[in-house]
Amino acid sequence: MGSSAPTLFLSDQHLSPERPQALRAFHAFCAGPARDAAAVYLLGDLFDWWIGDDQVREPFVAEVVRSLRGVADAGVPLYVAHGNRDFLLSDRFAQATGASILPDYVVLDLHGVRTLLCHGDTLCTDDTEYQAHRARMRDPAVQACLARLPYFLRRLIARWMRRRSRNLKAIKPESIMDVTPNAIAQAIRDHGAQRLIHGHTHRPARHVHEVDGTARERIVLHDWHDSGHYLAVDAAGAHEREIAG
Ligand SMILES: [Mn+2]
């Protein structure tokens, strides 16, 4: 792998059997650009739902695991962050794919730019209802309880939660579901970051934030609703790329 190989960032594929186009684009990504990368960072919500690592029994998941394994076997370091949909991704998934699961915040030195990575949901601090739900779902006792339930029951709960989240989204003001400026400034300050890369909001854009008198860049990753998208960062800068399904 030459030092010129780009590092790739992507998020919000929301893979599920209902989204064959996103699945095709993701397999194309794994078979193509991912293999020539210096590293690949999946920044959350790779799956539209994840009810435990025994979900690999679903055929579409088995195929995704195989594709990811191909990337890892090609010698490309592979990292996966939890999203708000797939926060139960765990050790067995990591072992099967060869990926490492990331903590909520990660700092990288990318060609001299101190870069902070996260999914993005922790930055939506105005949505107090969601943050309370998130804290509940991250409680190890709650997760242990869930893990003891039979598969079909977890699947039903996940379906019910997705419907509930859709209904809540319909009645919440748009602004509440976006990241809040204070949370961005705080995260940048806490990690001494020059650049922040995140997904989650499905509002792809590049922003400049002035924090403590210095301009910092914030790149919001594209979701995979229409086609596949990733960000390629090399010594020359950060570039948006598209991959068809
Ligand atoms: Mn998300």
Residues whose N, C-alpha, C, O or C-beta is under 5 A from the ligand:
A	BS01	MN	D45 G83 N84 H200
